[in-house]
Every structure is written in C-alpha cells, then in structure tokens.
Amino acid sequence: MKNFKNKNIIITGGSSGIGFALATQFAQFGSNLFLISRRLSLLETAKSQLLMQFGASLKIEIYAVDVQNEVAIQQTIENIGNQHGGIDLLINNAGIASQVRFDTICYKDLKNMMNINYYGAVYTTKSAWRFLHQSKGHVAFVSSVAGYTGVYGYTYYTPTKFALTGLVETLRMEAKDFGIGVTIIYPPDTDTPMLHKEHENAIPETLALAAGAHILDADFVAQKLIKGIQANQFEVYCNFQSKLIRWLRGISPQLYFYMLDQIIVTDRKKRGVLLYPV
C-alpha cells in the first residue's frame, strides 16, 4: 500500500502512545481514521487534538470498545466496513503490559493480558478479514522485542507477544491467498503512557536488562511502521539493537542467555542481593 489518502484506516489503541502517533501521521496523508480504545475520554481528547491540528475536513470517528469483547469488536468492525465502503488498513496496536515475577502471578491478570494482547488482535483481524480481502488491503500488528525473546519480569506480557508472533507468521502465508499484506513491528522500550505505568512497579532485574537500551519516541516507531507497510515489509525492526538481539538469540542462544544472566548477576551484586529472596 503506497498511498493512504482517503483510505479507511482502523487503529486499535489509537487514543495514546504509538496508536495516537500513527493516527497523527495518517492524518497528514489525508486518511479516514477510525480509532478504537477502551476509554471514551482519551478518545475524545485524541479526536479534539487531531481536529485542532488538521481541521474539520479530517474524517475521524472514535469507538469506545474493549478489543477483548468478541461481540462488541466484531460489531464495531463490521459497522465501519459496511457503513464506510470497506476497510483498507487495520493496525492492531491495543495492548497492556506489566512486570511481575512468575511466583507472584495472578491467573486473572494473566488471562486478562492474553485476552487483550492476543485474542483482541485475533477478534479484530478476523472481523476485518473479508473487508481486507475485498480491498486487497493490509493488516499490521504492533508487537515488541519481547515478541521474540523472553525478558525477566514479563511473565504476563512476553507469552502474549510470542503468541502474536506465531499468529502473524501464519497469517503472512495465508493472507497471500486473499491479496492481503501483513506487517509486524517489534519496538523496544518506547516513550508511551504504558511504559511509564510499567515503571511505577518496576522489577530491578527488568530495569537492569533495559538499562543499556535507548528509549524510542512513539512518532519514530509509528514512522517505521508506516514505511514498512508502504514497502509491504513483513517484519520491521526499529533500531540496530533490536535486530542484533533477534540475530544473536537465533544464531547463538547459549551466548545470548549467558549475557542476559550476567547482566542480572552484576546488578544483584551492586544491590547486595545475590539471589531473589524466597
């Protein structure tokens, strides 16, 4: 997909962070925007900001829907497709994250994160599939570096992103039969409200692993994804470090895991903690 002007674009999690950054950049292309998020207040704020920046001619609609609600998201997607002449691009960006060790997990919270991060993308994509087939459109997924490597403290989050990676790798092949393009982006830590919330209850080992990483700007990540969609690129990496992690994890997992373990050991020694207390 090269041209986004007058194209119908749905963005889940479109009220803040990477989703709002995507909406802002697509507005510059003259796209028709359909933003989905759980909280109406944030959606209304996002809409007001976009209309203020781009004027009343911007076509934008907002929908306060939780993507894990299978019936509600299906109805919403079908209404958009039927009432507005189809769907050209769907971006699955909605997601939540938290840091927790395995021995303290709550099954309810674990299921909630899987329902939003994974099943939410499944429900939304399945609902949009026939419209994307008709338009020969594109579907994109916002994953994470945690979508291809386990990270200490992301007991909830990482499995949801691994599942998303498996889904998208499968869709890449099946979508060819329908003329649908598929793209997945793997951002590292990005300056978003979700990251700030994570850090409120951060685990020291998790912070140590991320200490050497540069936090990216949401606009930069959005630009990377848009360029990937335009080039019909399947996998999008945001920086060299993300590519290196994927490469090293695949070619020499023993070395890769040793390096991670040494970071944790060094951090614990600095803090005077050699083992996690049990």
Buried (B, 14 or more C-beta within 10 A) or exposed (E): BEEBEEBBBBBBBBBBBBBBBBBBBBBEEBBBBBBBBBEEEBBEBBBEEBBEEBEEEBBBBBBBBBBBBBEBBBBBBBEBBEEBBBBBBBBBBBBBBBBBBEEEEEEEBBEBBBBBBBBBBBBBBEBBBBBBBBBEBBBBBBBBBBBBBEBBBBBBBBBBBBBBBEBBEEBBEEBEEBEBBBBBBBBBBBBBEBBEEBEEEEBBBBBBBBEEBEEBBBBBBBBBBBEBBBEEBEBBBBBEBBEEBBEBBEEEEEEBEEEBEEBBEEBBEEEEEEEEEE
